[in-house]
Each structure stands twice: as structure tokens, then as C-alpha cells.
């Protein structure tokens, strides 16, 4: 069973999400929260697999709540719901450690699939959508000093093939496209991706894309 915490300041929205989630035999709702501060507290208490997080809430918003939940080092992963798929809120949420985001008018099956993908340890944001997001905001996340040195050291431990795969991830390619480009089996690509994430300390493909941008493997124009 995959457990969830639903966070939204609108009761009817929370009820709708709960009804959808509880219609699935493999998903269970552990609790709800109506603001960011409550979300952080409830996530600590309940330890859900996935926190379904609204962005715009009074007081502590979803971005800050996401940052606090991830910083706490617990097992919970955060799936952010936002009104627009390419706004600054979604970008900030990813930087705060969210495993991805969906728009609130997504189809029910999209949301359910997103929850399962995030719970399985991957990112729910479509690769090319991630590229569009990062292309728009690339100039807002330069790294320097110790962080830059750490990322350079992480990059150095990658094999030549792993660098190639990471570059492809940064360009928005999915596993099938990577397999075709490098004449590899998809299972081999999945193995490479797993090793890359472990070596660079990334939680999922979204963070891997950000890493590829920050280290210069991929330029803002996607080259």
C-alpha cells in the first residue's frame, strides 16, 4: 500500500482527492492538512510515502512546507499540485526538493499514475516539460563556491557512458530514446540511471536534470 497525506486549504478539494485516492486498492490516505505548517507536522507524525501538496496556502505555503519536509530527511516524497505547469511556483517547488508536479486540472488517471511514480522513487514531471521549465528559469540557479566544487567532484566519478546518459536526461530524453541513441537495452539504461542518481546524490530525474544544467553538461538552450 502507498500512503498519502493530502495538503490543501480548500476542504472540497481535499475531499475530492481523498475520494479519488481511496477508490484505489493500492492507495490509502493517512491524513489531511489545511496549510503548510500543519503539513510539516503531519508528515513528521504520519510518515506518508507521498505528500500531495498544494502551493498557494495562507501562512506557510506549499513551497516552504516542501523544503521543511525534505530537509527533515524522512521517507516522504512530495508531489506538488499547481495551477500552471510552468510557473515560478512549480520551479521553486522542484528546487525545494519536490519529486515533481502536476496541474490541478489533470485527469484522474494522470494524478493516480503520478502518485504511484513518485512513490516508486521516480519523478512525475514529463522529461520534455522539465526541460521547458528549466529553459525558462535556468539563469536563476547558478552555483558557486563549495557547492560548485562538490558537484564537480560528483561529476568526476561518473564513467564516460554515465556522463552521456546524464547529458541525455538533461536534454529531456526518456529511457527509450536514450536506449535507441546509444544502442542499449532499456534495462541497461535503467541501470545507468540508477547509478547516476546514486553517484550525484539526486532523488530522481528532475534533480538529475538540474544537476546537468548546473554542471554545464546541458546549456539552457538544450545543446
Backbone torsions as a table, in degrees:
resi	resn	phi	psi	omega
1	UNK	NA	137.6	174.1
2	UNK	-99.9	124.6	-176.6
3	UNK	-99.6	147.1	-176.5
4	UNK	-131.4	152.2	166.8
5	UNK	-118.1	125.0	-178.7
6	UNK	-100.0	124.3	-177.0
7	UNK	-121.2	116.6	178.5
8	UNK	-164.7	142.4	-178.1
9	UNK	-84.2	-1.8	178.2
10	UNK	-106.4	114.7	-178.4
11	UNK	-54.5	-40.7	-179.0
12	UNK	-66.2	-35.3	177.5
13	UNK	-65.8	-44.2	178.3
14	UNK	-61.8	-40.8	-179.5
15	UNK	-63.8	-41.1	179.1
16	UNK	-63.2	-44.4	178.0
17	UNK	-63.3	-42.8	-179.1
18	UNK	-61.5	-44.7	-179.3
19	UNK	-61.2	-41.8	179.7
20	UNK	-65.3	-48.9	-177.5
21	UNK	-62.7	-44.6	-175.4
22	UNK	-75.4	-4.0	174.0
23	UNK	-81.3	-6.6	-177.4
24	UNK	-103.9	132.1	-176.8
25	UNK	-68.2	-19.4	-176.7
26	UNK	-101.9	4.6	-178.1
27	UNK	-123.6	144.3	179.0
28	UNK	-142.3	140.1	177.9
29	UNK	-94.7	119.6	178.4
30	UNK	-83.8	-28.0	-178.2
31	UNK	180.0	-180.0	179.9
32	UNK	-133.3	159.6	175.3
33	UNK	-143.7	145.1	-175.4
34	UNK	-105.0	-1.3	176.0
35	UNK	-157.4	171.8	-175.4
36	UNK	-63.2	-42.1	-179.2
37	UNK	-62.8	-42.2	178.4
38	UNK	-66.4	-35.2	179.4
39	UNK	-62.9	-43.1	179.7
40	UNK	-63.0	-45.1	-179.5
41	UNK	-64.1	-45.0	-177.8
42	UNK	-69.2	-35.6	178.1
43	UNK	-63.6	-38.6	178.0
44	UNK	-67.2	-42.1	-178.3
45	UNK	-69.3	-43.9	-169.8
46	UNK	-96.0	-27.7	-178.7
47	UNK	57.8	50.6	-178.9
48	UNK	-69.0	157.3	175.5
49	UNK	-67.9	-40.8	-176.5
50	UNK	-133.4	135.8	172.3
51	UNK	-106.1	117.0	176.8
52	UNK	-87.3	105.7	-165.0
53	UNK	-111.5	123.4	170.4
54	UNK	-76.1	157.6	-179.4
55	UNK	-96.8	-54.8	-173.0
56	UNK	-89.7	102.9	178.7
57	UNK	-139.1	152.1	178.8
58	UNK	-67.6	152.0	-179.8
59	UNK	75.0	-126.9	177.0
60	UNK	-73.8	117.3	-177.6
61	UNK	-82.7	178.5	-175.7
62	UNK	-66.6	-28.9	179.8
63	UNK	-68.6	-48.9	178.8
64	UNK	-65.6	-37.9	178.0
65	UNK	-63.1	-41.5	177.2
66	UNK	-60.2	-46.4	180.0
67	UNK	-58.2	-43.1	-178.7
68	UNK	-69.2	-39.9	-179.3
69	UNK	-65.2	-45.1	179.7
70	UNK	-67.3	-41.0	-179.6
71	UNK	-63.6	-26.2	-180.0
72	UNK	-69.1	-16.5	175.3
73	UNK	76.5	18.3	179.6
74	UNK	-78.2	-173.2	-176.6
75	UNK	-85.6	-13.1	-173.2
76	UNK	-70.4	138.5	172.7
77	UNK	-110.1	150.3	-173.3
78	UNK	-112.8	128.6	173.3
79	UNK	-113.2	114.1	-175.0
80	UNK	-91.5	138.2	174.2
81	UNK	-109.4	127.5	-177.5
82	UNK	-133.8	159.0	-177.7
83	UNK	-70.8	-37.8	-178.1
84	UNK	-121.7	137.9	-174.3
85	UNK	-74.7	-14.9	-177.6
86	UNK	-131.5	39.5	179.2
87	UNK	-98.4	172.4	-177.0
88	UNK	-65.6	-23.8	178.7
89	UNK	-67.2	-43.3	179.4
90	UNK	-64.2	-43.4	178.3
91	UNK	-59.4	-48.5	-178.8
92	UNK	-62.8	-36.0	179.3
93	UNK	-64.3	-41.8	178.0
94	UNK	-64.1	-40.7	177.9
95	UNK	-65.7	-28.6	179.8
96	UNK	-77.3	-10.3	176.8
97	UNK	116.2	5.2	178.0
98	UNK	-64.7	149.6	179.9
99	UNK	-86.4	3.9	177.2
100	UNK	150.6	-176.3	179.3
101	UNK	-152.5	156.5	175.0
102	UNK	-133.1	156.2	175.2
103	UNK	-82.8	151.3	-174.9
104	UNK	-67.0	-20.7	179.3
105	UNK	-94.3	18.9	176.8
106	UNK	-62.0	151.9	176.7
107	UNK	-66.4	149.0	-179.5
108	UNK	-51.0	-42.4	-179.1
109	UNK	-65.5	-33.2	177.2
110	UNK	-63.8	-43.6	-179.7
111	UNK	-65.5	-44.8	-179.6
112	UNK	-63.6	-41.8	177.2
113	UNK	-64.0	-41.5	179.0
114	UNK	-60.1	-42.6	178.8
115	UNK	-60.6	-44.8	-177.7
116	UNK	-68.5	-38.0	179.5
117	UNK	-64.5	-46.0	179.3
118	UNK	-63.9	-42.6	179.4
119	UNK	-62.2	-30.1	-179.2
120	UNK	-80.4	-4.4	175.9
121	UNK	101.7	7.6	179.2
122	UNK	-109.9	-178.3	179.6
123	UNK	-100.3	143.1	-178.4
124	UNK	-89.1	-14.1	-178.8
125	UNK	-72.9	128.1	178.0
126	UNK	-59.9	136.9	-176.2
127	UNK	-52.0	-47.2	-177.7
128	UNK	-69.6	-29.5	175.4
129	UNK	-68.4	-38.0	175.7
130	UNK	-60.7	-43.7	178.5
131	UNK	-59.2	-45.0	-180.0
132	UNK	-61.2	-41.3	179.8
133	UNK	-62.6	-47.8	-177.1
134	UNK	-70.9	-33.5	174.8
135	UNK	-58.8	-37.4	-177.7
136	UNK	-72.5	-35.6	-172.8
137	UNK	-113.9	13.3	-173.6
138	UNK	-56.7	-34.0	-177.6
139	UNK	-75.0	-1.6	-177.4
140	UNK	-98.9	-0.7	-178.6
141	UNK	-130.7	51.5	174.2
142	UNK	-68.1	151.8	176.3
143	UNK	-120.9	153.2	-179.2
144	UNK	-156.9	170.6	175.9
145	UNK	62.8	-135.3	-175.3
146	UNK	-61.5	-39.9	-180.0
147	UNK	-62.2	-41.7	179.1
148	UNK	-63.9	-41.5	179.3
149	UNK	-63.7	-41.9	179.6
150	UNK	-63.4	-43.0	-179.8
151	UNK	-66.9	-36.4	177.8
152	UNK	-64.3	-40.2	178.5
153	UNK	-65.3	-39.9	178.3
154	UNK	-65.2	-38.6	179.6
155	UNK	-65.0	-36.0	-177.1
156	UNK	-65.9	-24.4	-177.5
157	UNK	-84.4	-6.3	178.6
158	UNK	-77.6	143.0	173.4
159	UNK	-73.4	168.6	179.7
160	UNK	-59.6	-43.3	179.4
161	UNK	-64.1	-40.4	179.4
162	UNK	-64.4	-35.8	176.2
163	UNK	-64.1	-41.9	179.5
164	UNK	-63.1	-43.1	179.7
165	UNK	-67.0	-41.2	178.4
166	UNK	-62.9	-40.3	177.1
167	UNK	-61.4	-41.6	179.0
168	UNK	-64.4	-41.0	176.4
169	UNK	-59.4	-43.9	179.9
170	UNK	-62.8	-27.4	179.0
171	UNK	-84.1	-2.2	176.6
172	UNK	92.3	16.1	-179.9
173	UNK	-81.0	144.0	174.1
174	UNK	-90.7	177.9	-175.4
175	UNK	-62.2	-37.4	179.4
176	UNK	-63.9	-43.2	179.3
177	UNK	-66.1	-39.7	178.6
178	UNK	-64.9	-43.3	179.4
179	UNK	-59.6	-43.5	179.8
180	UNK	-66.7	-39.9	-178.0
181	UNK	-66.0	-39.8	-175.3
182	UNK	-105.7	8.9	177.6
183	UNK	56.5	51.3	-179.8
184	UNK	-120.7	158.1	171.6
185	UNK	-74.1	147.8	-179.9
186	UNK	-60.9	-33.2	177.7
187	UNK	-63.5	-35.1	177.8
188	UNK	-68.2	-40.6	178.0
189	UNK	-61.5	-43.4	179.0
190	UNK	-60.5	-38.7	177.7
191	UNK	-64.5	-44.6	177.9
192	UNK	-60.1	-45.0	-179.3
193	UNK	-60.2	-44.9	179.1
194	UNK	-60.3	-42.8	179.5
195	UNK	-67.4	-38.2	178.6
196	UNK	-62.6	-47.8	-179.5
197	UNK	-59.0	-41.5	-179.6
198	UNK	-66.0	-41.8	-176.2
199	UNK	-70.4	-35.3	-178.0
200	UNK	-95.8	0.6	177.6
201	UNK	70.1	32.1	-179.7
202	UNK	-95.8	141.1	179.2
203	UNK	-75.8	-30.1	-175.5
204	UNK	-163.7	-174.7	-175.9
205	UNK	-65.7	-31.1	179.1
206	UNK	-59.8	-48.3	179.4
207	UNK	-67.5	-29.9	176.6
208	UNK	-66.2	-38.6	177.4
209	UNK	-64.0	-44.7	178.3
210	UNK	-60.3	-42.0	178.5
211	UNK	-61.0	-42.8	-179.7
212	UNK	-62.2	-37.9	176.8
213	UNK	-69.2	-47.5	-175.3
214	UNK	-64.1	-30.2	-178.5
215	UNK	-93.1	-0.2	177.1
216	UNK	83.3	5.9	177.4
217	UNK	-64.6	-32.5	178.0
218	UNK	-128.7	131.2	179.1
219	UNK	-84.8	159.7	-179.6
220	UNK	-54.0	-25.0	179.3
221	UNK	-88.2	5.4	175.2
222	UNK	89.0	3.7	-177.8
223	UNK	-75.9	NA	NA
